Amino acid sequence: RDTVVANPAYSYYDKEYLCAVKIGTPPQTLPLDFDTGSADLWVFSSETPSSYVSTGKAIYTPSKSSTAKLVTGSTWALTYGDGSSSSGDVYTDNVTIGSLKVAAQAVEAAQKVSSQFAADTALSGLLGLAFGTANQAKPRVKTFFDNIRPALPLPIFTVNLKKGAPGSFNFGYIDSTQYTGAITYTPVTPRYSLWEFGVSGFSIGQGAKNSTIIDAVADTGTSLLLLPISIVKAYYAQIAGSSYSTNYGAYVYPCSITPPDFNFYIGSAKQTVPGRYMNYGYISNTQCYGGIQSQGTLMFSLFGDIALKAQFVVFDASVPRIGWANK
Ligand SMILES: CNCc1nccn1C
């Protein structure tokens, strides 16, 4: 069991959360975006064209690791929901998170990255925590969690992200000091190999509960809370002066206003995302980018960091199930 600090990158608005991961011998430390919405551990590397590697970015150089082994013939290619992408070849090497070490973990080295990743000066790659069946390497490889799971006291990890401050990913145990009240569990349906669960309803601010089922995915690698357009419109209808900006393709609101809380229900348990968490950044002196946006044509809602940072979440592979607690 162990814990690892999750540092918010672009901390004003918590675009992503990065954790230090040690790869190779001697260890090369890279800040990776722990992503429950994907299942590949991929890194900027000595094989990534330097024009795509921002100054000072930590990369993985397999030739400097005495335990690195190329997996001959294996390749990988990823395209994420926002259109970003990366691809490359595969090594195995020692990977350590905190005190948890996997020898011969598959490390997917990037030979190509899209502009979004090249422009991200904070991260050196991703560590996927979705189910292994979502891995995109050919032949498929196991996630870090798949590999470490047998060594853990419990087949779980917990996520305690925070607004503008370091939080933590814990592996194998529940730290009861990280939440208040009860943890309410609900089953996960891994039909897309994702942490997909049902929300039994929602309410806005002090409003009444609307018992409409929301089909949701818990995704630490997505910054926002993406919901059905009908719910998004009902939410911004509560904020005077808010509007849909065609310029940004997003709902914006007057920064002078604190938006209403967004509450979602797990069974009958009310989980709250405080309105003060909804500011995803200033787009002018007066207008702010809303943390709640439309899921568009996605077949499920995405409970990204805007929602996750308000909660303590247990990702339990034993059933599988997911547990939520306020904090
Ligand atoms: C798939 N979950 C995270 C994500 N969405 C867009 C990009 N990334 C890394």
The ligand as an ORCA input file, in Angstrom:
! r2SCAN-3c Opt
* xyz 0 1
  C      -9.335      9.876    -21.533
  N      -9.174     10.680    -20.369
  C      -8.359     11.801    -20.377
  C      -8.224     12.630    -21.585
  N      -9.236     13.183    -22.271
  C      -8.656     13.918    -23.236
  C      -7.272     13.828    -23.150
  N      -7.039     13.008    -22.111
  C      -5.729     12.622    -21.645
*
